Amino acid sequence: MSFEQLFPVFMSQPVSHEPPHLPFKFTGGFALPTKTIGFILSLQGIYSMVAQLFLFPFVVRRFGSLKTFRFVVMTWPMLYLLLPYLVLLPTRLQMVGVYACLLWKITAQVLAYPSNAILLTNSAPSMLVLGSINGVAASTASLCRAFGPTVSGIIHSYGLKMGYTGLAWWAGGLVCVLGAIESLWMREVEGRMDVPDSSEEEATFSESYLDPLAIDAAIVAVGSTCDEPLEDWKAPIDRVSTTS
């Protein structure tokens, strides 16, 4: 959420002519007009839809939800660390760097959010508590959406006053580092809902779909009300039971 709030502000900041004091003290942005920023964000939405439909299923099917999620959260801190340094690139390479970081961010977001939802669903010990777990997760996400941009905006304003345009980005990167460390303790549980259980499938296909005792009882009940011999009813049903 902080990225969504900081990125347009960073793009619209005026270009700084003050010499940077590396590695951390520098200011400035790209001074992009609103129209250009809107176009960049539109491309973000289009790529998100395409990646969600085609990239995410392929990656998760190949590597699994946990490995995908863990890989993404491990790369996120580097994105927050490097993005403010785009203003120090030569002018002809700045927009290339912007689109590259945006592509990185969207791809990570498309892979991380659904993977997190799948892991959350699979961790539910019972379907009876799945609604409660999802409710708590949704409430926590809403809380982060409310306070994340506010806190990052305050840090960004404070950083500009001190001459550190990347302060808010690096603070967000620190939060990402904590999340990456936490992901090391995550485990995939047995009985995952996104993977079929082979034992259940074998048990299902091995069971007889027709119970011989129930068939005999039905034949007796029907035969008692009909004039036809019981053998005429039982012979074709025995053939069906044997085949199944």
C-alpha positions in Angstrom: 0.0 0.0 0.0 2.8 2.4 0.7 4.3 1.8 -2.7 1.0 2.8 -4.4 1.0 6.1 -2.4 4.7 6.9 -2.7 5.2 6.1 -6.4 3.0 8.8 -8.0 4.4 11.4 -5.5 8.0 10.3 -6.4 7.2 10.6 -10.1 5.8 14.1 -9.8 8.5 15.6 -7.5 10.6 18.3 -9.2 14.1 17.5 -10.4 16.7 18.4 -7.9 19.8 20.3 -9.0 21.6 19.9 -5.7 24.6 17.6 -5.8 23.9 14.2 -4.1 25.9 13.1 -1.1 26.1 9.4 -1.5 25.2 6.8 -0.4 21.9 8.1 1.1 21.6 11.9 1.0 20.0 13.1 -2.2 16.6 14.6 -3.2 14.5 15.1 -6.3 12.1 13.2 -8.6 11.2 13.0 -12.2 8.9 16.0 -12.6 6.5 14.0 -14.8 3.2 15.5 -15.7 -0.1 14.1 -14.4 -0.9 12.7 -17.9 2.3 10.7 -18.1 1.8 9.3 -14.5 -1.7 8.3 -15.4 -0.5 6.5 -18.5 2.1 4.6 -16.4 -0.5 3.5 -13.9 -2.8 2.4 -16.7 -0.1 0.1 -18.0 0.3 -1.2 -14.5 -3.4 -2.3 -14.5 -3.3 -3.9 -17.9 -0.1 -5.9 -17.1 -1.7 -7.0 -13.8 -4.7 -8.5 -15.5 -2.5 -10.4 -18.0 0.0 -11.7 -15.4 -2.9 -12.7 -13.1 -4.5 -14.8 -15.8 -1.4 -16.4 -17.4 1.8 -16.0 -15.3 0.5 -16.8 -11.8 -1.1 -20.2 -12.7 2.0 -21.3 -14.5 4.4 -20.3 -11.7 2.4 -21.7 -8.8 1.7 -24.9 -10.7 5.4 -25.4 -11.2 6.9 -24.2 -7.8 4.0 -24.3 -5.4 2.4 -21.5 -3.3 4.9 -21.4 -0.5 8.1 -21.3 -2.7 6.5 -18.6 -4.9 5.5 -16.5 -1.9 8.8 -16.8 -0.2 10.8 -15.9 -3.3 8.7 -12.8 -3.9 9.0 -11.5 -0.3 12.8 -12.1 -0.4 13.1 -9.8 -3.5 10.8 -7.0 -2.3 13.3 -5.4 0.1 15.8 -4.9 -2.8 13.1 -3.1 -4.8 12.4 -0.6 -2.1 16.2 -0.1 -1.6 17.0 0.6 -5.2 14.0 2.5 -6.5 15.0 6.0 -5.0 18.4 5.7 -6.8 16.6 5.9 -10.2 16.9 9.7 -10.0 20.7 9.4 -10.1 20.7 7.5 -13.4 21.5 9.3 -16.7 18.4 11.0 -18.1 18.1 8.6 -21.1 18.0 5.6 -18.7 15.7 7.0 -16.0 12.4 6.0 -17.7 13.9 2.6 -18.5 14.6 2.1 -14.8 11.1 3.3 -13.9 9.4 0.8 -16.1 11.7 -2.0 -15.0 11.0 -1.3 -11.3 7.3 -1.1 -12.0 7.4 -4.4 -13.9 9.2 -5.9 -11.0 6.7 -4.6 -8.5 3.6 -5.7 -10.4 5.0 -9.2 -11.1 5.8 -9.6 -7.4 2.4 -8.3 -6.4 0.6 -10.7 -8.8 2.5 -13.7 -7.5 2.4 -12.8 -3.8 -1.2 -11.8 -3.0 -2.9 -15.0 -4.5 -0.2 -17.2 -3.0 -0.8 -15.7 0.4 -4.5 -16.3 0.0 -4.0 -19.9 -0.9 -1.6 -20.5 2.0 -4.1 -18.9 4.3 -6.9 -21.1 3.1 -4.8 -24.3 3.3 -3.8 -23.5 6.9 -7.4 -23.6 8.1 -7.8 -26.7 10.4 -11.5 -26.9 9.4 -13.9 -25.4 7.0 -16.0 -24.2 10.0 -13.3 -21.6 10.9 -12.2 -20.7 7.4 -14.6 -17.7 7.4 -13.3 -16.4 10.6 -9.7 -16.7 9.4 -10.4 -14.9 6.2 -12.3 -12.3 8.1 -9.4 -11.6 10.4 -7.0 -11.5 7.4 -9.3 -9.0 5.5 -9.6 -6.8 8.6 -5.8 -6.7 9.1 -5.3 -5.9 5.4 -7.8 -3.0 5.7 -6.0 -1.7 8.7 -2.7 -1.7 6.8 -4.4 0.1 3.9 -5.6 2.7 6.3 -2.3 3.3 8.2 0.3 2.3 5.7 0.0 5.3 3.3 -0.4 7.7 6.3 2.7 6.6 8.0 4.8 6.4 4.8 3.6 9.9 3.8 4.7 11.3 7.1 8.1 9.6 6.8 8.5 10.9 3.2 7.7 14.5 4.2 10.2 14.3 7.1 12.8 12.8 4.8 12.4 15.6 2.2 13.0 18.2 5.0 16.3 16.4 5.9 17.3 15.9 2.3 16.7 12.1 2.1 14.2 11.5 -0.7 14.5 7.7 -0.2 13.8 7.6 3.6 10.2 6.4 3.2 11.2 3.8 0.6 13.9 2.4 2.9 11.6 2.3 5.8 9.2 0.3 3.7 12.1 -2.0 2.7 12.8 -2.6 6.4 9.3 -3.8 6.9 9.7 -6.1 3.8 12.9 -7.5 5.4 10.9 -8.4 8.5 8.2 -10.1 6.4 10.9 -12.0 4.5 12.4 -13.3 7.7 9.0 -14.3 9.0 8.3 -16.3 5.8 11.2 -18.7 6.7 9.0 -20.1 9.4 6.0 -20.7 7.1 5.2 -24.3 6.3 2.8 -26.0 3.9 0.3 -28.1 5.8 -1.0 -31.5 4.9 -4.4 -31.8 3.2 -3.9 -28.7 1.0 -7.0 -27.6 -0.8 -5.1 -26.7 -4.0 -3.7 -30.2 -4.4 -5.9 -33.3 -4.8 -5.5 -36.1 -2.2 -4.5 -39.2 -4.1 -5.6 -41.5 -1.3 -9.1 -40.0 -1.4 -9.3 -40.4 -5.1 -8.3 -44.1 -5.0 -10.8 -44.8 -2.2 -13.5 -43.1 -4.3 -12.8 -45.1 -7.4 -12.4 -48.4 -5.6 -15.7 -48.2 -3.9 -18.7 -50.0 -5.5 -21.3 -47.5 -6.6 -24.1 -50.2 -6.1 -24.6 -51.9 -2.8 -25.6 -55.6 -3.4 -27.7 -55.8 -0.2 -29.6 -52.6 -1.2 -30.2 -54.0 -4.6 -31.6 -57.3 -3.2 -33.9 -55.4 -0.9 -35.2 -53.2 -3.7 -35.8 -56.3 -5.9 -37.8 -58.0 -3.1 -39.9 -54.8 -2.6 -40.6 -54.4 -6.2 -41.2 -58.0 -6.9 -43.8 -58.2 -4.2 -46.0 -55.7 -6.0 -45.4 -57.2 -9.5 -46.5 -60.4 -11.2 -43.1 -60.9 -13.0 -40.7 -63.4 -11.4 -37.9 -62.0 -9.3 -35.3 -63.6 -11.5 -36.4 -61.3 -14.4 -35.6 -58.2 -12.3 -32.4 -59.5 -10.7 -30.5 -60.8 -13.7 -29.9 -57.4 -15.5 -29.1 -55.6 -12.2 -26.6 -58.3 -11.2 -24.8 -57.6 -14.5 -24.6 -53.9 -13.7 -23.3 -54.5 -10.2 -20.6 -56.9 -11.5 -19.5 -54.4 -14.1 -19.2 -51.5 -11.6 
